[in-house]
Protein backbone atom coordinates (compact mmCIF):
# COMPACT_ATOMS: atom_id res chain seq x y z
CA UNK A 1 0.00 0.00 0.00
CA UNK A 2 1.25 3.45 -0.93
CA UNK A 3 0.05 6.87 0.14
CA UNK A 4 -1.10 9.21 -2.63
CA UNK A 5 -0.74 13.01 -2.66
CA UNK A 6 -3.93 13.50 -0.63
CA UNK A 7 -2.70 11.20 2.14
CA UNK A 8 -5.04 8.30 1.29
CA UNK A 9 -3.83 4.76 0.79
CA UNK A 10 -3.50 3.38 -2.75
CA UNK A 11 -2.82 -0.16 -3.68
CA UNK A 12 0.09 -0.42 -6.10
CA UNK A 13 3.28 -2.14 -6.98
CA UNK A 14 6.70 -1.54 -5.46
CA UNK A 15 8.42 -1.87 -8.82
CA UNK A 16 7.43 1.66 -9.86
CA UNK A 17 7.17 3.85 -6.79
CA UNK A 18 6.38 7.01 -8.79
CA UNK A 19 3.05 7.27 -10.56
CA UNK A 20 2.87 8.76 -14.00
CA UNK A 21 -0.17 10.98 -14.14
CA UNK A 22 0.15 12.14 -17.73
CA UNK A 23 2.22 11.58 -20.83
CA UNK A 24 3.62 14.58 -22.65
CA UNK A 25 2.32 14.91 -26.18
CA UNK A 26 4.90 15.23 -28.95
CA UNK A 27 5.81 18.73 -30.01
CA UNK A 28 3.23 19.69 -32.66
CA UNK A 29 0.90 16.94 -31.51
CA UNK A 30 -2.02 19.33 -31.13
CA UNK A 31 -4.99 19.24 -33.42
CA UNK A 32 -4.54 20.48 -36.97
CA UNK A 33 -8.03 22.04 -36.86
CA UNK A 34 -10.23 23.50 -34.08
CA UNK A 35 -11.69 21.09 -31.54
CA UNK A 36 -15.25 21.66 -32.79
CA UNK A 37 -14.32 20.37 -36.27
CA UNK A 38 -15.15 16.72 -37.10
CA UNK A 39 -12.44 14.13 -36.43
CA UNK A 40 -11.28 13.72 -40.07
CA UNK A 41 -10.78 17.48 -40.39
CA UNK A 42 -8.72 17.55 -37.20
CA UNK A 43 -6.42 14.81 -38.47
CA UNK A 44 -6.09 15.84 -42.12
CA UNK A 45 -2.26 15.65 -42.27
CA UNK A 46 -2.24 11.99 -41.20
CA UNK A 47 -5.21 11.17 -43.44
CA UNK A 48 -3.47 12.81 -46.42
CA UNK A 49 -0.27 10.79 -45.91
CA UNK A 50 -2.23 7.55 -45.41
CA UNK A 51 -4.43 8.22 -48.46
CA UNK A 52 -1.44 8.82 -50.76
CA UNK A 53 0.25 5.70 -49.34
CA UNK A 54 -2.94 3.69 -49.93
CA UNK A 55 -3.14 4.88 -53.53
CA UNK A 56 0.54 3.95 -53.96
CA UNK A 57 -0.13 0.46 -52.60
CA UNK A 58 -3.12 0.08 -54.94
CA UNK A 59 -1.06 1.17 -57.94
CA UNK A 60 1.69 -1.28 -56.91
CA UNK A 61 -0.88 -4.07 -56.62
CA UNK A 62 -2.14 -3.25 -60.13
CA UNK A 63 1.29 -4.18 -61.53
CA UNK A 64 2.83 -0.70 -61.75
CA UNK A 65 5.63 -1.29 -59.27
CA UNK A 66 7.77 1.79 -59.83
CA UNK A 67 4.93 4.30 -59.94
CA UNK A 68 3.32 2.90 -56.79
CA UNK A 69 6.54 2.73 -54.79
CA UNK A 70 7.52 6.23 -55.87
CA UNK A 71 4.14 7.45 -54.64
CA UNK A 72 4.66 5.71 -51.28
CA UNK A 73 8.09 7.35 -50.92
CA UNK A 74 6.62 10.70 -51.92
CA UNK A 75 3.92 10.29 -49.26
CA UNK A 76 6.58 9.83 -46.57
CA UNK A 77 8.57 12.78 -47.87
CA UNK A 78 5.34 14.81 -47.85
CA UNK A 79 4.77 13.74 -44.25
CA UNK A 80 8.23 15.07 -43.38
CA UNK A 81 7.43 18.38 -45.06
CA UNK A 82 4.06 18.63 -43.29
CA UNK A 83 5.74 17.89 -39.97
CA UNK A 84 8.28 20.65 -40.64
CA UNK A 85 5.86 23.32 -41.90
CA UNK A 86 2.73 22.93 -39.78
CA UNK A 87 2.64 23.77 -36.06
CA UNK A 88 -0.02 21.14 -35.30
CA UNK A 89 -0.26 17.93 -37.32
CA UNK A 90 -2.42 15.80 -35.04
CA UNK A 91 -1.52 12.13 -34.91
CA UNK A 92 1.18 12.54 -37.55
CA UNK A 93 3.31 13.78 -34.65
CA UNK A 94 4.72 10.70 -32.95
CA UNK A 95 8.00 11.92 -31.49
CA UNK A 96 9.73 15.29 -31.43
CA UNK A 97 9.50 17.38 -34.58
CA UNK A 98 13.16 16.76 -35.47
CA UNK A 99 12.93 12.98 -34.97
CA UNK A 100 9.71 12.74 -37.00
CA UNK A 101 11.17 14.78 -39.87
CA UNK A 102 14.37 12.73 -39.96
CA UNK A 103 12.49 9.41 -39.74
CA UNK A 104 9.91 10.25 -42.42
CA UNK A 105 12.56 11.83 -44.64
CA UNK A 106 15.08 8.99 -44.46
CA UNK A 107 12.46 6.29 -45.00
CA UNK A 108 10.86 8.21 -47.89
CA UNK A 109 14.22 8.88 -49.53
CA UNK A 110 15.27 5.24 -49.11
CA UNK A 111 12.05 4.01 -50.75
CA UNK A 112 12.44 6.45 -53.65
CA UNK A 113 16.11 5.56 -54.21
CA UNK A 114 15.54 1.81 -53.97
CA UNK A 115 12.62 2.10 -56.39
CA UNK A 116 14.78 3.96 -58.87
CA UNK A 117 17.48 1.27 -58.57
CA UNK A 118 15.07 -1.68 -58.99
CA UNK A 119 15.70 -4.18 -61.75
CA UNK A 120 15.06 -4.58 -64.69
CA UNK A 121 16.21 -1.35 -66.35
CA UNK A 122 17.13 0.72 -63.30
CA UNK A 123 16.67 4.48 -63.59
CA UNK A 124 19.57 5.03 -61.20
CA UNK A 125 22.80 3.09 -60.82
CA UNK A 126 25.18 3.54 -57.92
CA UNK A 127 28.40 1.68 -58.78
CA UNK A 128 29.76 1.15 -55.26
CA UNK A 129 26.50 -0.52 -54.19
CA UNK A 130 26.77 -3.02 -57.03
CA UNK A 131 30.42 -3.71 -56.11
CA UNK A 132 29.41 -4.18 -52.47
CA UNK A 133 26.69 -6.63 -53.45
CA UNK A 134 29.07 -8.67 -55.61
CA UNK A 135 31.67 -8.67 -52.83
CA UNK A 136 29.24 -9.88 -50.15
CA UNK A 137 27.52 -12.54 -52.31
CA UNK A 138 30.72 -14.20 -53.50
C-alpha positions, 0 to 999 in steps of 0.5 A, a space after each residue: 500500500 502506498 500513500 497518494 498526494 492527498 494522504 489516502 492509501 492506494 494499492 500499487 506495486 513496489 516496482 514503480 514507486 512514482 506514478 505517471 499521471 500524464 504523458 507529454 504529447 509530442 511537439 506539434 501533436 495538437 490538433 490540426 483544426 479546431 476542436 469543434 471540427 469533425 475528427 477527419 478534419 482535425 487529423 487531415 495531415 495523417 489522413 493525407 499521408 495515409 491516403 497517398 500511401 494507400 493509392 501507392 499500394 493500390 497502384 503497386 498491386 495493379 502491376 505498376 511497381 515503380 509508380 506505386 513505390 515512388 508514390 509511397 516514398 513521396 507520401 513519406 517525404 510529404 509527411 516530413 514536409 508537413 511535420 516541418 511546416 505545420 505547427 499542429 499535425 495531429 496524430 502525424 506527430 509521434 515523437 519530437 519534430 526533429 525525430 519525425 522529420 528525420 524518420 519520415 525523410 530517411 524512409 521516404 528517400 530510401 524508398 524512392 532511391 531503392 525504387 529507382 534502382 530496382 531491376 530490370 532497367 534501373 533508372 539510377 545506378 550507384 556503382 559502389 553498391 553493385 560492387 558491395 553486393 558482388 563482394 558480399 555474395 561471392 
